[in-house]
Amino acid sequence: MIELKPLRVLRAVSDLKSFSMAAKEVGLAPASVTRIIAQLESDLGVQLLVRTTRQVALTSAGASVLARYRPLLEGFEEVTHDVQRAFRPDSGHLRLTAPVSLGVALLPDVIAGFRLAYPNISIDINFTDVLLDVMEEPCDMAIRVSGPTKDKSPIWRTLSEVPRHAVASPTLFDRIAQPELPGNLPGDHMLSYHPNGGAELWTFTRNGSQRTVRAGLRVTSNNGDFLCAMAVAGEGVCVLPDFITAEALRSGALVEVMPEWRVPSLWLTLYYPPYEQLPPIVGTFADYFEAFIDDHPDLEPNP
């Protein structure tokens, strides 16, 4: 009976084209890898590998054997990961997706602390500002910063309000008049954020009055950190979440524009595929992340 371990070793040697590198990959001594391959060849009655002066290669029989066994190995490993996600809250593999700017600002500290608390959970993070369909993409949970959801299919968990403000460098107003009304904002200097690139509508409210203006006549971007840097350089006004602009505001590199006019907040939300029951490993990260958010100075926890 052929066991899984020798097949994993054969796959590692084939993929890495080296006995020594394969040994490191599977956590065995090189001598053990050589012995396992020899026993597998004996069990199957065929030569699987041939050594050259530079590398190790599959024989035609080895290529045929691995081609037939590889899907079985991958299927077994996928089932193992699914079982770990389903039943173990402190072990397994977690696949996340998150916005780029939020990832830069918050997630290094989140992941570092989480890894200390749960060293047996491995994490794969895909950073994108595009609102991915969690039912189509290979992820266990999506972290999103957006307006109120209109998507009724996935499960979501709202963590906090994400305040936003219109900001600009004080040096900008050395060249142009500082606006007092939304209609006075300088069209050529209104920097637009859009996940797909394009114009952005800014809505301002004050004492029951509401004004909407269109930004992005000259500069648009799908990255908030870039727009913040442009604003610091005196290139214009942008409307961004506080977690992106807070440091520049505290240092004086940016100032709030029209502080009496408010911009609607966004929401920090966790989105899940439509699980019948939330996998414990996903719940473990969600709880940890929510506790981190509760203490963050630039976010307002959901009451």
C-alpha positions, 0 to 999 in steps of 0.5 A: 500500500502506497502511503502519502508521505513518500508521495509528498517527498517525491513531489518535493524532489520533483518540484525543487529538483534537489534532494537537499532542498526537498529535505528542508521542504518536508522537514527530513534529513537528506538521507531520509529523503533518499531512503524514502525515494528508494523504498517508493521505487522498490514498492512501485517497481519502477525508477522514478528519478534520475540524477544528473551532475546539476539536478534531479529529474523525473524519469518518464515513469516518475512523471506518469506516477506523479501526474496521477498522484498529485491531484490526490495529494492536493485534494487530501491537503485541501480537505485537511485545511477545510477540516482545520478551519471548520473544527479548530479555532487555533490551528490551520490556514486563514485566507484574508483580503483587505484594502491596501491603505488599511493594510499598510496602516493597521494590519502589520500590528494586527497580524504581528500580535495575532501570530504571537497569540496563535502561532499555529495559524498561517495567514495569506493576505491579498491586498486590493481596493476592489470590492471582491465577491467573497463567494467567488474569490478564494478567501475566508474573510474580506476586510472592507472599508466602504459605505453602507452595504447593499450586498444581501448575500454574504454575512457581514459584521460591522466593526466600526465607523471610519471618520473622514475629513477633507484635508489639504496642506497649508501651503496650498492656500498660499497659492489659492483662496481657502474655501469656506463653502463646498462650491468654492473648492478648487476644481483643478485641485480636488484629488479623487479616490476611486477603486477603479479610477475615476471621478468621486462625489463629495457630499458635505453637510452643515446644520441640515444643509447638504452640498455635493461636488464632483472631484477628480477633474485633474487627478484620480487614483485608486490608492489613498496613501498616494493621494495623502502624499499628493495633498501633503505636497500641496497638490490639492484637497482630498477626502480620506479616512482619518487612519490615513491622514491622522499622522499628517494632521497631527504633525501639521503637514495637513489641515482640515478644510472647511471643518464646520462641514461634515463628510459622511463616514465610511464603515469598517466591515468584515464580510464572509462567504455564506457559511452555514456555520462560521468556521472557528478559525475565522471567528478567532481572527474576527474577535481578535481584530475587533478587540484591536479596533476597539482601542484604535484612536482613529476609528470609532467602535460600533456601539 
